[in-house]
């Protein structure tokens, strides 16, 4: 049998070359899940974002692509005995993370609870309107993303548009999310929020210091959530809610650092997590310091 | 080449059949087209504004669309109720209606896929699910499983009905070597689509209302009652308006099977209600919201009791042999089963799962006009497809339409 390869015709070569080029273009320029994007390509994408957002808002926007640092897993602790329910954290979060002002999106939900019932969601009120807080007989439990170790939301996502980073922060790729809202059904903490309309935010209110997995602008029809202020904490700063809290109820740090404040709290106070029976293993702890 | 020519002729014959019909046919198609147009307009609005045109919000993030999706998965699975006795027990009288069941399955799956499409926030990104160009989070995401089983089930049914109709059109007997394995495969697949859809909800520990192992069996029981219910009505209409012969035996057999399914469905619901009320934990809130409301929040209560009443009525009508043999009682029973199942899945499964939400907050959901219009449009697309499929399939199965020059033996129409 004749084993010689057929000579490649010019037409065949051209077809193959065109197909290869098309494939390359599709891979290189086509939208890709940020999770899989190689470092080099990510840098370019982030620069594109900066250009686009700077043009949209008429100010210098920086989009960080800072990755997780080795030896760092972030943890949070909230002192329920100190929280007065003032909701300053809610609004600091909105400003820091460029949440939509109309319709309003809040990543932190503060629940007012009865001291008689303890931590009981069936007797919680998110829409309390007190003239003065704290109210008699009430206490307050702010809830945002608990950054679960075994996160139900990332498991159910059909496209892998949300995942936990190595430093424990659960993030969303807003360009990959299809808006099916499985994650919202799966989240036991009501921490995920959907953009039912195009989010609006005045250019003057935009926080220009962004992170590609965090507070960059979101589109209509995708899900968003708290990222522990990834743009801040990966640059060595505290989350906005920690800084703004007037009573110092909010603590934050590296769970892997034995000398951190968060480790001190876990080791010396009685801490609890919300809905521990679900085995989600939150990295957000609640405690009573006094 | 000959096959190609025959297939082209099959296509042109189909188009010719679709373009001809009695005034009643055109009136029906006209009504459906109007509903499709209205649904399309509403959907375009939804695309422009966002899902804010629906009543869904963060606390109730899935609702009417997904409820309808779930219900129609059940209808799609219904074909199997007919396939099992026809092929496994080789029970002849029911066999000729199997193909109608499969046409129903194709249309129902189409409705399911459309309901998912209208529910997602970024429909233009659906390709993110396709392995290769996108990424399907398989096997972790139950939604990924659902995407696979629904599409495979659609494909199996499409292949079977196309092959059977095309063979009959050419005056040949369909190939048992192709049809039998596919039909046998469609049995576990039908159970699979509904089980996987149930697992989608049952796997969510955040929602105690769904996080129950009874959910999958209950889904199957409800599917095997409401799916055949629509088929019963379709078969009687076919018998009335076409020369298609459907024996009473077949209809009675379906009705008998439905009686078991309706009973099991009510029993499973009862088991769940007992557990919730007797143990009276904080997780019973959702069941309470459905049956009695929480405080002044009572939107769904009338639906709950309507579903119970309709399904109880259906049980009586189908379980008593003398009643189900009576044509009026049979049809009232079929409608009651369908309506009861529709309310139970459309309103009673999804919405109470979210009310109150995971932090105990109550948002009372009721669908907006936009949602109703979009949903009606989606149903109309499905009914239109089903009508067209029947319009082509029935004359071919009856032997009234044949490839020119082919033999004239009708497939399996009993004389």
Interface residues (C-beta under 8 A of the other chain):
Chain A: X30 X33 X36 X103 X109 X111 X120 X121 X122 X123 X124 X125 X126 X127 X143 X152 X155 X156 X157 X158 X159 X160 X161 X176 X177 X178 X179 X180 X181 X182 X184 X185 X186 X187 X188 X189 X190 X192 X193 X194 X195 X196 X197 X198 X219 X220 X221 X222 X223 X278
Chain B: X49 X50 X51 X52 X54 X56 X57 X58 X59 X61 X62 X116 X119 X120 X121 X122 X123 X125 X126 X128 X129 X133 X134 X135 X136 X137 X140 X141 X142 X143 X144 X147 X200 X201 X203 X204 X205 X206 X207 X282 X285 X353 X354 X356 X357 X358 X359 X360 X361
